Amino acid sequence: MKNDLLFDFNVDKAAKTVFITREFDAGLSLVWYAFTKQEILDQWAAPAPMRRKTKYMDFKVGGRRFYAMISPDGQERWLLQKYTSITPKTNFKLYNTFADKDENPELPGSEWDYSFSEENGITKVHITIFNESIERMEKLTEGFRVGFTLMLKNLDDLFAASSQN
C-alpha cells in the first residue's frame, strides 16, 4: 500500500467552495463502488467514534439518499441528498442538506461534485462542494476537514483489508 498518496483540502470562502483531491491505492471500479453503494458507504463514511446509518439510498438521477450520522451517545444528525447527475465511473453530482428525522430539509444546502480518474492503479477523486450561503460555508471549519480526513482514512483501511483477503 502506498503512503505518499495525494490529499489536498482547500477552502475558498469568497467562492463559498471547498476543493478536495484525494488519491486511493485502489482501482477505479472499487473506488466508485465505495462511494456509490450504501452497504460500503455505511462502513467507512463516518469519523470515529461516529457511525453512519442509511435509511434508504437510490443511486440514480433524481434518486435520493437519507442517512444519519450517529454519535456515541445515540444523537442522530440526519442528511438528505438528491442525485442530480451521474456518469458511471467518472462523475456524480448531488445536492446535500441537513434534515430532520422526517426528511424535512434545513436550507440552505450545498452542491457536491465528485469526479473520478485512474492512472497506474491509483484512483484520484476530486470533490467540489459549493455552499449556497456564506453562513453554511463558515460551518465548514477545521472540524469538517478533520472529520472528512478521518473518513477517507477509514476508506484506505477498508481497501487495505480487502486487498489482504
C-alpha angles and dihedrals in degrees: 000000000000118000098188097071120147120258120172124171117179131172122203103190094182090057091039087231138129119204119200127179119181133172124211129199091231139088123271096251092054094047092046089050091050091055097042109038120081096215091056097039091056089055097057114010100091127073112239130285085030121078133200128231121187116207092189140342128192106180102201135099105288091016123125141218123205117188144151134226105217124204122216089259091055099258110151124211108190126209130191123204130185119197110228102174136011128185104176115250094352111059147355132176131200143176112234130195138158114251142181122255089270093059096254105149123234103219142241102057139173138251116231123199118190121191124184131198135163133211125173093344094309115114119207120204120196115195123188118188116192115191120209094218137032088231091059089044091055090055087066092085130152087288090067091049092049093046094046091048090052091049092053090048087054088056091050089053091049091051091048092050092048092050090055093055 
